[in-house]
Amino acid sequence: MAHSAIPVLETERLVLKGPAPEDYPNFEATFTSFRARFMGGPLSEYESWMLYAAEIGHWQIHGFGMWMIHDRNTDATLGMAGGWYPKGWPEREIAWVIWPRVEGRGIALEAVHAARGWCYDRLGWDTAVTYVDPKNVSSVRLCERLGARRDDSARTIDSHDIVYRHPAPAELRATPLVARIEAELAGHIDPSCQPKGAPLD
């Protein structure tokens, strides 16, 4: 799948586009840093380059993958989010990574909510998981805010991770979860709506 053929998703603040060569510097800076400690890193420059090549190739192989998250106003990249199913993964995953100093704005919640909806609506997924390092508290909290629940019966990748299972499409439609997510996002978009103590990315 050519970069131009990868679908573009738009939300209130974000544009999700396929990964492009010019987006690589922020990816490398993140994955070669301490920020990547919960994702198998820090990686060497070569390992980071190989992983980014895999991000692009994943779209070619599966027809889905990780989008690059862009700020709608500035076009700056903020991270990645989308579907991930490389060799050795037990199940299809909804995954994300946010660049350093982007946390606390609801960017991950907004991007992952859109990406999960596309995988469900356009690809017909009836389930998805997220593999999380149990020490990665912010990702655990994001899983829970997305309605995912810990699934100890599911296979892990390497026994060092835990599995969160996302609600199925029918469950999303039958519960107020989507409305709660959108209410939280409204609080990030308009801070006057943000209740005290709301969880942050």
C-alpha positions, 0 to 999 in steps of 0.5 A: 500500500503506497503512502498516498493510499493509506487512509487519513483520519481527522479528529477535532485536533488531530490528523492521522496520516501514514508514516512518511520518511520526513516523520522519522526524526521524532520517531528516532529521538523517542525510540533511542531515548529513555522514553522507549523503556516500556517498548523494548528500548532504548534502541540503537539508531539502526534498531530504530530505523529498522522499526520505522521501516517495519511501521511503513511495511506493516501497511503493505503487508496487512492493509492496516498499521500505525498512523503518524499523529499530526497536530491539525494546526501546525502539522507537527508530529505528536506520536503514533497510534493504530493497529499492530500485528507483527510476526509473533503477536498472539492477537491484533493490537491497538497500540500507541506511542506519544513523543516526550513532552506531549503528555497531558493533553489527551492526544493519545486518547483522541488518536487511539479512540479514532484508530480503534473506531476505524479498525472496528468499522472499516476492517470489521474487527470484533476484538483487539488487545493492547500489550502493556508493561505493567510498570507503564502506569500511564498506558494502563490508565489509558487502557482503562479510560478506553474501556479495556479490561485486563485479560489474564486468560489471553496470551502475552508476547513474552510474559513480561507484559499484561494484556488489556482487551478492548470492548467489542464494537457491540459493547461500545454501542450498548454502553455510554463509554463513547460518550464518556470518552468524548466528554473527556476529550471535550475537556481537553479541547476546552479547558473550561470543561475539564473537571478537577482530577481528570486523568491525563495521558 
